[in-house]
Amino acid sequence: MTKSISTRVTAAIGALALGILGAVAVSAPASAAPGPNLTPGDTGTITVHKHKQPLVSGAPATGADQGILPDPIAGVVFSVTPVNDVDLFTNEGWDDAADLASGLAGAADPDEYIADNLTLGTAVNLAATNPQGVAVSGALPIGLYLVREVSQPANVVAPAAPFLVTVPLPPLEAGDGWNYAIHVYPKNAVADAPVKSLDTTGAYALGSTVTWTVAAKIPAFANGSDLTSYVITDDLDSRLTYTAPARVFVDGVQVPANAVTISATDPVTVTFTEPGLNLLRANAGKDVVVEIDTVVNGTGTIVNTAVTNVNGRTFTTQPVDTTWVPVKVIKVDTESPETKLAGAVFAVYTQETGGTPLAFPGNAAGEFTTNASGEVVIPGLKADGTTVYWLEEVRAPEGYSALTARVPVSVDENDQAIALPIVPGETAGTVVTVERVIDNSRLLAWELPLTGGDGALWFGVGGAALVAVALGAAALVARRAKANA
């Protein structure tokens, strides 16, 4: 092999096997064998090792077996296709191979380059990579081969670029033999499913704000340009009202305004612009986080998921839910529970004493009055199984003693019936209202004086005496008048 051929082949390796893709292509030894002293009829194999793209690229591939590397990817299918009209038994053939390999490595559109520059034979698909990420070709005659990734698992967001490799590869060191057992290590950019979480701190009454968080690892890409799109979407349940805008962070720092486009309405959509994609490319392996504030406006179990879309591939979070339950207060007479009491006024607290009553939509004071049936419904309280609510009787019904202490009410998910299966974004079933019966004691009657009792008797006795005195006086006057006649 001439010095020119050796130099050009070495340059091709520099372009294709720098470890960015981790793939070996046409490679040349530091000191090539003296000419293409190949034996017609010899065959070799290509062993593909498929792994996740690391954050830091490894050493350039050489075609030697490096063993099982970390993060293997199973289920990837490759094809091996002979390139016609390239004769590796001639120096010119090696020149052609080097030219084609360099051209493919630098092509803006590899598929277009292949169509325009390669004359291909019949492609043969290898078996899908095994759990160790390995797939092995059958026996391959001496020649130049195009290796392409045909299919991959759904979590792969950037397939390995197609590459060219010769069978055999030239010796790595002077005096070594040709390498007919070729090992290549193309890498994939892989995205993991994002994680959903919920913060309901301080949220107790219907109308409260809760915060949903979507967190995802930023994939590592062989080339930054391989990341072409990144979108996070959260289609909210109808019982949640989005408070725009969402907040977006990369590696814990809120992104600048030009990095993302954020929707003002539901569904919540965060689309990374080109400056935003550059920010992601510079932070591979770190977290992108979206925080979404929503107001809870309905009861039941509210289920929420979110989706990341990376290069057109979608990944869904695990479902996260929050449950809100209405509470009906029924006011009755202590001695006669069948007697329902109207006019009792209640407020809801989250502590046994002190504090501020919970406010509700359209009821900022948070006071609820029982109706003629002795009932009032508190429209919705968060049911988390841990929070204890306290009902304070602000005003008792007429004629009844007011309660002197707040009444505890525990509300959890078991206090409602939810139809299954739960479908995110849809009503989760019929909510059964929690009922709490609270009784009041009737005020005791005062001991008042009797009307028409002894007082009337004495008035009667006094009146009779006066009549008797009057009659006696009249008789005396009559006798004196008769004597003087």
QUIDAHU-V802484 format. One record per residue. N is the residue number from 1. RES is the residue in one letter. OMEGA is omega in whole degrees, -180 to 180 (999 if undefined). Layout:
N/RES/OMEGA + N/RES/OMEGA
This chain:
1/M/-178 + 2/T/178 + 3/K/-180 + 4/S/180 + 5/I/-180 + 6/S/-179 + 7/T/-178 + 8/R/178 + 9/V/178 + 10/T/178 + 11/A/178 + 12/A/178 + 13/I/180 + 14/G/-179 + 15/A/-170 + 16/L/-169 + 17/A/-178 + 18/L/180 + 19/G/175 + 20/I/174 + 21/L/-177 + 22/G/-177 + 23/A/175 + 24/V/176 + 25/A/179 + 26/V/-178 + 27/S/-179 + 28/A/179 + 29/P/174 + 30/A/175 + 31/S/-172 + 32/A/176 + 33/A/-175 + 34/P/178 + 35/G/-178 + 36/P/-179 + 37/N/-178 + 38/L/-179 + 39/T/178 + 40/P/179 + 41/G/177 + 42/D/178 + 43/T/177 + 44/G/179 + 45/T/172 + 46/I/177 + 47/T/-180 + 48/V/174 + 49/H/-175 + 50/K/-177 + 51/H/176 + 52/K/178 + 53/Q/180 + 54/P/177 + 55/L/178 + 56/V/-178 + 57/S/179 + 58/G/179 + 59/A/177 + 60/P/178 + 61/A/-179 + 62/T/-174 + 63/G/178 + 64/A/179 + 65/D/178 + 66/Q/-180 + 67/G/-179 + 68/I/-180 + 69/L/-179 + 70/P/173 + 71/D/177 + 72/P/179 + 73/I/178 + 74/A/172 + 75/G/178 + 76/V/-179 + 77/V/176 + 78/F/171 + 79/S/176 + 80/V/-176 + 81/T/177 + 82/P/175 + 83/V/-178 + 84/N/173 + 85/D/173 + 86/V/-174 + 87/D/-178 + 88/L/174 + 89/F/179 + 90/T/175 + 91/N/179 + 92/E/179 + 93/G/177 + 94/W/175 + 95/D/180 + 96/D/-180 + 97/A/-180 + 98/A/179 + 99/D/-178 + 100/L/-180 + 101/A/179 + 102/S/-180 + 103/G/180 + 104/L/-179 + 105/A/-177 + 106/G/-175 + 107/A/175 + 108/A/178 + 109/D/-177 + 110/P/-179 + 111/D/179 + 112/E/179 + 113/Y/-180 + 114/I/-179 + 115/A/-175 + 116/D/-168 + 117/N/-176 + 118/L/171 + 119/T/-169 + 120/L/172 + 121/G/-177 + 122/T/179 + 123/A/175 + 124/V/178 + 125/N/173 + 126/L/172 + 127/A/179 + 128/A/180 + 129/T/-178 + 130/N/-178 + 131/P/176 + 132/Q/179 + 133/G/-171 + 134/V/171 + 135/A/-174 + 136/V/178 + 137/S/168 + 138/G/180 + 139/A/-177 + 140/L/176 + 141/P/177 + 142/I/-180 + 143/G/177 + 144/L/-174 + 145/Y/173 + 146/L/179 + 147/V/-177 + 148/R/175 + 149/E/-174 + 150/V/-180 + 151/S/-176 + 152/Q/177 + 153/P/-174 + 154/A/-177 + 155/N/177 + 156/V/-177 + 157/V/176 + 158/A/178 + 159/P/176 + 160/A/178 + 161/A/176 + 162/P/-179 + 163/F/179 + 164/L/178 + 165/V/179 + 166/T/170 + 167/V/3 + 168/P/169 + 169/L/179 + 170/P/179 + 171/P/177 + 172/L/-179 + 173/E/177 + 174/A/180 + 175/G/176 + 176/D/176 + 177/G/175 + 178/W/180 + 179/N/179 + 180/Y/178 + 181/A/-169 + 182/I/178 + 183/H/179 + 184/V/-172 + 185/Y/177 + 186/P/-177 + 187/K/176 + 188/N/167 + 189/A/-174 + 190/V/176 + 191/A/176 + 192/D/178 + 193/A/177 + 194/P/-178 + 195/V/-180 + 196/K/174 + 197/S/-175 + 198/L/175 + 199/D/178 + 200/T/-180 + 201/T/179 + 202/G/180 + 203/A/-178 + 204/Y/-175 + 205/A/173 + 206/L/-175 + 207/G/178 + 208/S/178 + 209/T/174 + 210/V/-176 + 211/T/177 + 212/W/-179 + 213/T/175 + 214/V/-180 + 215/A/-179 + 216/A/174 + 217/K/178 + 218/I/-178 + 219/P/172 + 220/A/-179 + 221/F/177 + 222/A/175 + 223/N/-179 + 224/G/-178 + 225/S/178 + 226/D/175 + 227/L/-174 + 228/T/179 + 229/S/179 + 230/Y/-176 + 231/V/174 + 232/I/-176 + 233/T/175 + 234/D/179 + 235/D/-170 + 236/L/172 + 237/D/-178 + 238/S/179 + 239/R/176 + 240/L/177 + 241/T/-177 + 242/Y/173 + 243/T/-176 + 244/A/-3 + 245/P/172 + 246/A/177 + 247/R/-175 + 248/V/-179 + 249/F/170 + 250/V/-177 + 251/D/175 + 252/G/-179 + 253/V/-180 + 254/Q/-174 + 255/V/177 + 256/P/-174 + 257/A/-176 + 258/N/-177 + 259/A/-176 + 260/V/168 + 261/T/-175 + 262/I/-180 + 263/S/179 + 264/A/-179 + 265/T/176 + 266/D/1 + 267/P/-180 + 268/V/-178 + 269/T/177 + 270/V/-178 + 271/T/180 + 272/F/177 + 273/T/179 + 274/E/174 + 275/P/178 + 276/G/177 + 277/L/177 + 278/N/178 + 279/L/178 + 280/L/-180 + 281/R/-179 + 282/A/-177 + 283/N/179 + 284/A/180 + 285/G/179 + 286/K/-173 + 287/D/164 + 288/V/-173 + 289/V/176 + 290/V/177 + 291/E/-175 + 292/I/177 + 293/D/176 + 294/T/174 + 295/V/179 + 296/V/-177 + 297/N/179 + 298/G/-177 + 299/T/-177 + 300/G/176 + 301/T/-178 + 302/I/-177 + 303/V/-178 + 304/N/170 + 305/T/176 + 306/A/-175 + 307/V/167 + 308/T/178 + 309/N/-178 + 310/V/-180 + 311/N/178 + 312/G/177 + 313/R/-176 + 314/T/180 + 315/F/-172 + 316/T/177 + 317/T/170 + 318/Q/179 + 319/P/175 + 320/V/-176 + 321/D/173 + 322/T/-174 + 323/T/-179 + 324/W/-170 + 325/V/172 + 326/P/-179 + 327/V/177 + 328/K/176 + 329/V/179 + 330/I/-175 + 331/K/-176 + 332/V/174 + 333/D/-177 + 334/T/-176 + 335/E/-178 + 336/S/-175 + 337/P/179 + 338/E/178 + 339/T/-179 + 340/K/-171 + 341/L/177 + 342/A/172 + 343/G/175 + 344/A/-178 + 345/V/-178 + 346/F/170 + 347/A/-176 + 348/V/178 + 349/Y/176 + 350/T/177 + 351/Q/-173 + 352/E/178 + 353/T/178 + 354/G/178 + 355/G/-178 + 356/T/179 + 357/P/179 + 358/L/176 + 359/A/-178 + 360/F/178 + 361/P/-179 + 362/G/-178 + 363/N/-175 + 364/A/180 + 365/A/178 + 366/G/179 + 367/E/-176 + 368/F/-174 + 369/T/179 + 370/T/-178 + 371/N/-177 + 372/A/178 + 373/S/179 + 374/G/-174 + 375/E/170 + 376/V/-179 + 377/V/170 + 378/I/-162 + 379/P/180 + 380/G/175 + 381/L/179 + 382/K/179 + 383/A/-179 + 384/D/177 + 385/G/-178 + 386/T/-177 + 387/T/173 + 388/V/178 + 389/Y/-178 + 390/W/179 + 391/L/177 + 392/E/176 + 393/E/-179 + 394/V/179 + 395/R/-180 + 396/A/174 + 397/P/179 + 398/E/177 + 399/G/-178 + 400/Y/178 + 401/S/177 + 402/A/176 + 403/L/-178 + 404/T/-180 + 405/A/177 + 406/R/-177 + 407/V/-179 + 408/P/176 + 409/V/176 + 410/S/-179 + 411/V/176 + 412/D/-176 + 413/E/-179 + 414/N/180 + 415/D/178 + 416/Q/177 + 417/A/-178 + 418/I/178 + 419/A/179 + 420/L/0 + 421/P/177 + 422/I/-180 + 423/V/180 + 424/P/177 + 425/G/-180 + 426/E/177 + 427/T/-171 + 428/A/178 + 429/G/-179 + 430/T/-179 + 431/V/177 + 432/V/-177 + 433/T/174 + 434/V/180 + 435/E/176 + 436/R/179 + 437/V/-180 + 438/I/-176 + 439/D/175 + 440/N/177 + 441/S/178 + 442/R/177 + 443/L/178 + 444/L/179 + 445/A/177 + 446/W/176 + 447/E/-178 + 448/L/178 + 449/P/180 + 450/L/173 + 451/T/-179 + 452/G/-178 + 453/G/-175 + 454/D/179 + 455/G/179 + 456/A/179 + 457/L/-179 + 458/W/175 + 459/F/180 + 460/G/179 + 461/V/-180 + 462/G/-179 + 463/G/179 + 464/A/180 + 465/A/179 + 466/L/178 + 467/V/-179 + 468/A/179 + 469/V/-179 + 470/A/180 + 471/L/179 + 472/G/-179 + 473/A/-180 + 474/A/-180 + 475/A/-180 + 476/L/-180 + 477/V/-178 + 478/A/-179 + 479/R/-179 + 480/R/-179 + 481/A/179 + 482/K/-179 + 483/A/-179 + 484/N/-177 + 485/A/999
